[in-house]
């Protein structure tokens, strides 16, 4: 939640580049049959490990990256 409360300039340091699915950006749903649906989003891949992109891990809030590392290191038992 803290990430989305930061100024736009700070969030834009972690852009979702065209053709990618990780980073900060907006999602749009276009349809002639409905109103425009829009939202801000921040998506990161954690598992499998090879899809991680640490360049997109924000340095603010200060503990964001360490929390991601903790979440990514947990293993869920089947």
Biopython code that builds the backbone (N, CA, C, O; Angstrom):
import numpy as np
from Bio.PDB.StructureBuilder import StructureBuilder

atoms = [
    (1, "UNK", "N", (0.817, -1.175, 0.000)),
    (1, "UNK", "CA", (0.000, 0.000, 0.000)),
    (1, "UNK", "C", (0.876, 1.259, 0.000)),
    (1, "UNK", "O", (0.541, 2.257, -0.638)),
    (2, "UNK", "N", (1.990, 1.199, 0.717)),
    (2, "UNK", "CA", (2.877, 2.364, 0.775)),
    (2, "UNK", "C", (3.408, 2.733, -0.605)),
    (2, "UNK", "O", (3.570, 3.912, -0.917)),
    (3, "UNK", "N", (3.678, 1.728, -1.429)),
    (3, "UNK", "CA", (4.188, 1.993, -2.779)),
    (3, "UNK", "C", (3.210, 2.867, -3.559)),
    (3, "UNK", "O", (3.626, 3.834, -4.197)),
    (4, "UNK", "N", (1.919, 2.545, -3.521)),
    (4, "UNK", "CA", (0.921, 3.298, -4.280)),
    (4, "UNK", "C", (0.656, 4.678, -3.704)),
    (4, "UNK", "O", (0.085, 5.526, -4.389)),
    (5, "UNK", "N", (1.054, 4.923, -2.463)),
    (5, "UNK", "CA", (0.877, 6.235, -1.850)),
    (5, "UNK", "C", (2.032, 7.181, -2.187)),
    (5, "UNK", "O", (1.956, 8.375, -1.896)),
    (6, "UNK", "N", (3.092, 6.662, -2.794)),
    (6, "UNK", "CA", (4.241, 7.498, -3.145)),
    (6, "UNK", "C", (3.900, 8.390, -4.338)),
    (6, "UNK", "O", (2.942, 8.115, -5.061)),
    (7, "UNK", "N", (4.677, 9.458, -4.551)),
    (7, "UNK", "CA", (4.450, 10.334, -5.703)),
    (7, "UNK", "C", (4.597, 9.562, -7.022)),
    (7, "UNK", "O", (5.362, 8.603, -7.112)),
    (8, "UNK", "N", (3.863, 9.992, -8.021)),
    (8, "UNK", "CA", (3.888, 9.347, -9.328)),
    (8, "UNK", "C", (5.305, 9.236, -9.883)),
    (8, "UNK", "O", (5.660, 8.214, -10.469)),
    (9, "UNK", "N", (6.113, 10.269, -9.705)),
    (9, "UNK", "CA", (7.490, 10.265, -10.215)),
    (9, "UNK", "C", (8.303, 9.108, -9.637)),
    (9, "UNK", "O", (9.134, 8.523, -10.331)),
    (10, "UNK", "N", (8.065, 8.781, -8.375)),
    (10, "UNK", "CA", (8.788, 7.683, -7.725)),
    (10, "UNK", "C", (8.325, 6.338, -8.292)),
    (10, "UNK", "O", (9.146, 5.465, -8.571)),
    (11, "UNK", "N", (7.021, 6.176, -8.459)),
    (11, "UNK", "CA", (6.487, 4.913, -8.988)),
    (11, "UNK", "C", (6.927, 4.686, -10.431)),
    (11, "UNK", "O", (7.149, 3.549, -10.847)),
    (12, "UNK", "N", (7.052, 5.765, -11.185)),
    (12, "UNK", "CA", (7.429, 5.641, -12.598)),
    (12, "UNK", "C", (8.890, 5.241, -12.797)),
    (12, "UNK", "O", (9.312, 5.025, -13.933)),
    (13, "UNK", "N", (9.658, 5.139, -11.738)),
    (13, "UNK", "CA", (11.039, 4.658, -11.835)),
    (13, "UNK", "C", (11.084, 3.155, -12.105)),
    (13, "UNK", "O", (12.147, 2.609, -12.402)),
    (14, "UNK", "N", (9.934, 2.486, -12.003)),
    (14, "UNK", "CA", (9.843, 1.036, -12.159)),
    (14, "UNK", "C", (8.790, 0.697, -13.219)),
    (14, "UNK", "O", (7.797, 0.033, -12.920)),
    (15, "UNK", "N", (9.011, 1.158, -14.465)),
    (15, "UNK", "CA", (7.962, 1.059, -15.482)),
    (15, "UNK", "C", (7.723, -0.353, -16.009)),
    (15, "UNK", "O", (8.637, -1.173, -16.094)),
    (16, "UNK", "N", (6.478, -0.605, -16.354)),
    (16, "UNK", "CA", (6.112, -1.815, -17.081)),
    (16, "UNK", "C", (6.315, -1.459, -18.557)),
    (16, "UNK", "O", (5.517, -0.732, -19.149)),
    (17, "UNK", "N", (7.379, -1.975, -19.128)),
    (17, "UNK", "CA", (7.708, -1.651, -20.502)),
    (17, "UNK", "C", (6.779, -2.383, -21.465)),
    (17, "UNK", "O", (6.264, -3.451, -21.134)),
    (18, "UNK", "N", (6.559, -1.821, -22.655)),
    (18, "UNK", "CA", (5.698, -2.488, -23.638)),
    (18, "UNK", "C", (6.176, -3.922, -23.896)),
    (18, "UNK", "O", (7.370, -4.176, -24.055)),
    (19, "UNK", "N", (5.236, -4.829, -23.934)),
    (19, "UNK", "CA", (5.562, -6.224, -24.191)),
    (19, "UNK", "C", (5.984, -7.004, -22.962)),
    (19, "UNK", "O", (6.314, -8.185, -23.061)),
    (20, "UNK", "N", (5.978, -6.352, -21.789)),
    (20, "UNK", "CA", (6.346, -7.042, -20.554)),
    (20, "UNK", "C", (5.141, -7.069, -19.615)),
    (20, "UNK", "O", (4.137, -6.395, -19.843)),
    (21, "UNK", "N", (5.269, -7.862, -18.561)),
    (21, "UNK", "CA", (4.153, -7.963, -17.611)),
    (21, "UNK", "C", (4.587, -7.626, -16.191)),
    (21, "UNK", "O", (3.820, -7.816, -15.247)),
    (22, "UNK", "N", (5.817, -7.126, -16.032)),
    (22, "UNK", "CA", (6.299, -6.759, -14.701)),
    (22, "UNK", "C", (6.599, -5.268, -14.659)),
    (22, "UNK", "O", (7.047, -4.680, -15.643)),
    (23, "UNK", "N", (6.344, -4.668, -13.498)),
    (23, "UNK", "CA", (6.624, -3.259, -13.295)),
    (23, "UNK", "C", (5.358, -2.491, -12.964)),
    (23, "UNK", "O", (4.290, -3.077, -12.786)),
    (24, "UNK", "N", (5.489, -1.164, -12.882)),
    (24, "UNK", "CA", (4.374, -0.280, -12.560)),
    (24, "UNK", "C", (3.755, 0.220, -13.857)),
    (24, "UNK", "O", (4.466, 0.608, -14.784)),
    (25, "UNK", "N", (2.450, 0.209, -13.915)),
    (25, "UNK", "CA", (1.763, 0.721, -15.097)),
    (25, "UNK", "C", (0.268, 0.756, -14.879)),
    (25, "UNK", "O", (-0.225, 0.638, -13.757)),
    (26, "UNK", "N", (-0.430, 0.921, -15.966)),
    (26, "UNK", "CA", (-1.877, 0.968, -15.926)),
    (26, "UNK", "C", (-2.430, -0.167, -16.782)),
    (26, "UNK", "O", (-1.843, -0.551, -17.793)),
    (27, "UNK", "N", (-3.539, -0.676, -16.362)),
    (27, "UNK", "CA", (-4.231, -1.708, -17.130)),
    (27, "UNK", "C", (-5.524, -1.101, -17.662)),
    (27, "UNK", "O", (-6.274, -0.459, -16.927)),
    (28, "UNK", "N", (-5.765, -1.310, -18.915)),
    (28, "UNK", "CA", (-6.972, -0.800, -19.553)),
    (28, "UNK", "C", (-7.734, -1.956, -20.172)),
    (28, "UNK", "O", (-7.134, -2.873, -20.734)),
    (29, "UNK", "N", (-9.041, -1.915, -20.071)),
    (29, "UNK", "CA", (-9.884, -2.870, -20.766)),
    (29, "UNK", "C", (-10.745, -2.060, -21.711)),
    (29, "UNK", "O", (-11.556, -1.241, -21.280)),
    (30, "UNK", "N", (-10.568, -2.293, -23.007)),
    (30, "UNK", "CA", (-11.322, -1.562, -24.008)),
    (30, "UNK", "C", (-12.460, -2.434, -24.521)),
    (30, "UNK", "O", (-12.254, -3.589, -24.893)),
    (31, "UNK", "N", (-13.648, -1.873, -24.535)),
    (31, "UNK", "CA", (-14.799, -2.576, -25.061)),
    (31, "UNK", "C", (-15.846, -1.551, -25.451)),
    (31, "UNK", "O", (-16.117, -0.610, -24.705)),
    (32, "UNK", "N", (-16.427, -1.737, -26.610)),
    (32, "UNK", "CA", (-17.497, -0.827, -27.034)),
    (32, "UNK", "C", (-18.766, -1.079, -26.247)),
    (32, "UNK", "O", (-19.688, -0.264, -26.267)),
    (33, "UNK", "N", (-18.816, -2.217, -25.547)),
    (33, "UNK", "CA", (-20.024, -2.594, -24.828)),
    (33, "UNK", "C", (-19.988, -2.235, -23.341)),
    (33, "UNK", "O", (-20.951, -2.500, -22.622)),
    (34, "UNK", "N", (-18.898, -1.638, -22.875)),
    (34, "UNK", "CA", (-18.807, -1.283, -21.461)),
    (34, "UNK", "C", (-17.999, -0.012, -21.293)),
    (34, "UNK", "O", (-17.336, 0.444, -22.225)),
    (35, "UNK", "N", (-18.058, 0.549, -20.113)),
    (35, "UNK", "CA", (-17.260, 1.720, -19.803)),
    (35, "UNK", "C", (-15.797, 1.320, -19.726)),
    (35, "UNK", "O", (-15.473, 0.152, -19.510)),
    (36, "UNK", "N", (-14.921, 2.294, -19.902)),
    (36, "UNK", "CA", (-13.493, 2.055, -19.794)),
    (36, "UNK", "C", (-13.146, 1.617, -18.371)),
    (36, "UNK", "O", (-13.514, 2.277, -17.400)),
    (37, "UNK", "N", (-12.442, 0.509, -18.265)),
    (37, "UNK", "CA", (-11.994, 0.007, -16.972)),
    (37, "UNK", "C", (-10.497, 0.294, -16.887)),
    (37, "UNK", "O", (-9.745, -0.079, -17.788)),
    (38, "UNK", "N", (-10.058, 0.951, -15.815)),
    (38, "UNK", "CA", (-8.669, 1.388, -15.690)),
    (38, "UNK", "C", (-8.203, 1.209, -14.262)),
    (38, "UNK", "O", (-8.968, 1.415, -13.320)),
    (39, "UNK", "N", (-6.937, 0.822, -14.099)),
    (39, "UNK", "CA", (-6.385, 0.723, -12.752)),
    (39, "UNK", "C", (-4.870, 0.876, -12.796)),
    (39, "UNK", "O", (-4.232, 0.578, -13.806)),
    (40, "UNK", "N", (-4.306, 1.343, -11.692)),
    (40, "UNK", "CA", (-2.855, 1.347, -11.510)),
    (40, "UNK", "C", (-2.479, -0.026, -10.992)),
    (40, "UNK", "O", (-3.212, -0.621, -10.202)),
    (41, "UNK", "N", (-1.339, -0.526, -11.433)),
    (41, "UNK", "CA", (-0.909, -1.831, -10.958)),
    (41, "UNK", "C", (0.607, -1.900, -10.887)),
    (41, "UNK", "O", (1.322, -1.163, -11.566)),
    (42, "UNK", "N", (1.066, -2.801, -10.050)),
    (42, "UNK", "CA", (2.495, -3.055, -9.925)),
    (42, "UNK", "C", (2.643, -4.559, -9.834)),
    (42, "UNK", "O", (2.220, -5.169, -8.852)),
    (43, "UNK", "N", (3.238, -5.161, -10.847)),
    (43, "UNK", "CA", (3.347, -6.616, -10.916)),
    (43, "UNK", "C", (4.807, -7.036, -10.910)),
    (43, "UNK", "O", (5.639, -6.462, -11.613)),
    (44, "UNK", "N", (5.097, -8.039, -10.111)),
    (44, "UNK", "CA", (6.441, -8.605, -10.050)),
    (44, "UNK", "C", (6.340, -10.122, -10.069)),
    (44, "UNK", "O", (5.458, -10.701, -9.435)),
    (45, "UNK", "N", (7.239, -10.758, -10.791)),
    (45, "UNK", "CA", (7.308, -12.210, -10.781)),
    (45, "UNK", "C", (8.334, -12.657, -9.755)),
    (45, "UNK", "O", (9.449, -12.136, -9.724)),
    (46, "UNK", "N", (7.971, -13.609, -8.921)),
    (46, "UNK", "CA", (8.888, -14.119, -7.902)),
    (46, "UNK", "C", (9.270, -15.572, -8.137)),
    (46, "UNK", "O", (10.412, -15.959, -7.892)),
    (47, "UNK", "N", (8.343, -16.365, -8.602)),
    (47, "UNK", "CA", (8.595, -17.785, -8.826)),
    (47, "UNK", "C", (8.116, -18.160, -10.215)),
    (47, "UNK", "O", (7.046, -17.705, -10.618)),
    (48, "UNK", "N", (8.834, -18.947, -10.953)),
    (48, "UNK", "CA", (10.142, -19.484, -10.609)),
    (48, "UNK", "C", (11.202, -18.383, -10.553)),
    (48, "UNK", "O", (11.039, -17.310, -11.135)),
    (49, "UNK", "N", (12.260, -18.668, -9.858)),
    (49, "UNK", "CA", (13.294, -17.690, -9.541)),
    (49, "UNK", "C", (13.835, -16.974, -10.782)),
    (49, "UNK", "O", (14.159, -15.788, -10.709)),
    (50, "UNK", "N", (13.937, -17.663, -11.909)),
    (50, "UNK", "CA", (14.560, -17.060, -13.101)),
    (50, "UNK", "C", (13.737, -15.922, -13.718)),
    (50, "UNK", "O", (14.264, -15.178, -14.545)),
    (51, "UNK", "N", (12.468, -15.766, -13.343)),
    (51, "UNK", "CA", (11.688, -14.658, -13.900)),
    (51, "UNK", "C", (11.813, -13.376, -13.084)),
    (51, "UNK", "O", (11.277, -12.340, -13.477)),
    (52, "UNK", "N", (12.507, -13.434, -11.964)),
    (52, "UNK", "CA", (12.674, -12.240, -11.121)),
    (52, "UNK", "C", (13.469, -11.168, -11.857)),
    (52, "UNK", "O", (14.410, -11.464, -12.593)),
    (53, "UNK", "N", (13.072, -9.925, -11.642)),
    (53, "UNK", "CA", (13.786, -8.786, -12.200)),
    (53, "UNK", "C", (14.047, -7.793, -11.068)),
    (53, "UNK", "O", (13.268, -6.858, -10.878)),
    (54, "UNK", "N", (15.142, -7.984, -10.307)),
    (54, "UNK", "CA", (15.415, -7.122, -9.151)),
    (54, "UNK", "C", (15.521, -5.636, -9.489)),
    (54, "UNK", "O", (15.378, -4.803, -8.594)),
    (55, "UNK", "N", (15.766, -5.275, -10.748)),
    (55, "UNK", "CA", (15.805, -3.853, -11.117)),
    (55, "UNK", "C", (14.451, -3.188, -10.916)),
    (55, "UNK", "O", (14.367, -1.967, -10.790)),
    (56, "UNK", "N", (13.391, -3.991, -10.887)),
    (56, "UNK", "CA", (12.051, -3.455, -10.688)),
    (56, "UNK", "C", (11.626, -3.473, -9.224)),
    (56, "UNK", "O", (10.504, -3.079, -8.906)),
    (57, "UNK", "N", (12.496, -3.921, -8.336)),
    (57, "UNK", "CA", (12.167, -3.963, -6.912)),
    (57, "UNK", "C", (12.456, -2.589, -6.309)),
    (57, "UNK", "O", (13.619, -2.196, -6.220)),
    (58, "UNK", "N", (11.439, -1.859, -5.899)),
    (58, "UNK", "CA", (11.618, -0.504, -5.384)),
    (58, "UNK", "C", (12.519, -0.426, -4.157)),
    (58, "UNK", "O", (12.565, -1.342, -3.336)),
    (59, "UNK", "N", (13.224, 0.676, -4.056)),
    (59, "UNK", "CA", (14.037, 0.939, -2.871)),
    (59, "UNK", "C", (13.213, 1.665, -1.803)),
    (59, "UNK", "O", (13.640, 1.773, -0.654)),
    (60, "UNK", "N", (12.044, 2.155, -2.181)),
    (60, "UNK", "CA", (11.115, 2.795, -1.245)),
    (60, "UNK", "C", (9.775, 2.111, -1.411)),
    (60, "UNK", "O", (9.419, 1.816, -2.552)),
    (61, "UNK", "N", (9.023, 1.839, -0.404)),
    (61, "UNK", "CA", (9.405, 1.953, 0.988)),
    (61, "UNK", "C", (10.665, 1.147, 1.277)),
    (61, "UNK", "O", (10.972, 0.183, 0.575)),
    (62, "UNK", "N", (11.378, 1.544, 2.300)),
    (62, "UNK", "CA", (12.732, 1.043, 2.533)),
    (62, "UNK", "C", (12.824, -0.464, 2.657)),
    (62, "UNK", "O", (13.851, -1.035, 2.291)),
    (63, "UNK", "N", (11.800, -1.132, 3.155)),
    (63, "UNK", "CA", (11.882, -2.578, 3.359)),
    (63, "UNK", "C", (11.183, -3.393, 2.271)),
    (63, "UNK", "O", (11.007, -4.602, 2.427)),
    (64, "UNK", "N", (10.787, -2.760, 1.188)),
    (64, "UNK", "CA", (10.052, -3.446, 0.124)),
    (64, "UNK", "C", (10.832, -4.640, -0.437)),
    (64, "UNK", "O", (10.295, -5.744, -0.527)),
    (65, "UNK", "N", (12.081, -4.423, -0.808)),
    (65, "UNK", "CA", (12.890, -5.497, -1.396)),
    (65, "UNK", "C", (13.129, -6.640, -0.417)),
    (65, "UNK", "O", (13.087, -7.808, -0.803)),
    (66, "UNK", "N", (13.379, -6.311, 0.843)),
    (66, "UNK", "CA", (13.612, -7.379, 1.814)),
    (66, "UNK", "C", (12.346, -8.195, 2.039)),
    (66, "UNK", "O", (12.420, -9.406, 2.249)),
    (67, "UNK", "N", (11.192, -7.549, 1.998)),
    (67, "UNK", "CA", (9.940, -8.280, 2.143)),
    (67, "UNK", "C", (9.712, -9.191, 0.942)),
    (67, "UNK", "O", (9.233, -10.314, 1.103)),
    (68, "UNK", "N", (10.047, -8.722, -0.260)),
    (68, "UNK", "CA", (9.911, -9.573, -1.446)),
    (68, "UNK", "C", (10.821, -10.788, -1.352)),
    (68, "UNK", "O", (10.417, -11.903, -1.681)),
    (69, "UNK", "N", (12.036, -10.570, -0.908)),
    (69, "UNK", "CA", (12.971, -11.688, -0.767)),
    (69, "UNK", "C", (12.434, -12.721, 0.210)),
    (69, "UNK", "O", (12.571, -13.923, -0.016)),
    (70, "UNK", "N", (11.821, -12.258, 1.299)),
    (70, "UNK", "CA", (11.257, -13.164, 2.289)),
    (70, "UNK", "C", (10.099, -13.958, 1.689)),
    (70, "UNK", "O", (10.017, -15.173, 1.868)),
    (71, "UNK", "N", (9.207, -13.274, 0.979)),
    (71, "UNK", "CA", (8.079, -13.948, 0.354)),
    (71, "UNK", "C", (8.567, -14.939, -0.692)),
    (71, "UNK", "O", (8.063, -16.060, -0.770)),
    (72, "UNK", "N", (9.541, -14.535, -1.494)),
    (72, "UNK", "CA", (10.058, -15.397, -2.542)),
    (72, "UNK", "C", (10.810, -16.602, -2.035)),
    (72, "UNK", "O", (10.929, -17.600, -2.746)),
    (73, "UNK", "N", (11.325, -16.528, -0.806)),
    (73, "UNK", "CA", (12.090, -17.654, -0.285)),
    (73, "UNK", "C", (11.218, -18.682, 0.425)),
    (73, "UNK", "O", (11.694, -19.764, 0.769)),
    (74, "UNK", "N", (9.954, -18.358, 0.646)),
    (74, "UNK", "CA", (9.031, -19.306, 1.290)),
    (74, "UNK", "C", (8.635, -20.373, 0.281)),
    (74, "UNK", "O", (8.437, -20.092, -0.901)),
    (75, "UNK", "N", (8.526, -21.579, 0.763)),
    (75, "UNK", "CA", (8.077, -22.681, -0.093)),
    (75, "UNK", "C", (6.753, -23.187, 0.450)),
    (75, "UNK", "O", (6.605, -23.434, 1.647)),
    (76, "UNK", "N", (5.805, -23.333, -0.447)),
    (76, "UNK", "CA", (4.500, -23.820, -0.050)),
    (76, "UNK", "C", (4.459, -25.321, -0.269)),
    (76, "UNK", "O", (4.779, -25.805, -1.355)),
    (77, "UNK", "N", (4.067, -26.055, 0.756)),
    (77, "UNK", "CA", (3.963, -27.511, 0.652)),
    (77, "UNK", "C", (2.669, -27.869, -0.060)),
    (77, "UNK", "O", (1.641, -27.226, 0.154)),
    (78, "UNK", "N", (2.714, -28.898, -0.911)),
    (78, "UNK", "CA", (1.481, -29.309, -1.626)),
    (78, "UNK", "C", (0.481, -29.932, -0.684)),
    (78, "UNK", "O", (-0.602, -30.332, -1.111)),
]
sb = StructureBuilder()
sb.init_structure("model")
sb.init_model(0)
sb.init_chain("A")
sb.init_seg("    ")
for serial, (resi, resn, name, xyz) in enumerate(atoms, 1):
    if name == "N":
        sb.init_residue(resn, " ", resi, " ")
    sb.init_atom(name, np.array(xyz, "f"), 0.0, 1.0, " ", f" {name:<3s}", serial, name[0])
structure = sb.get_structure()
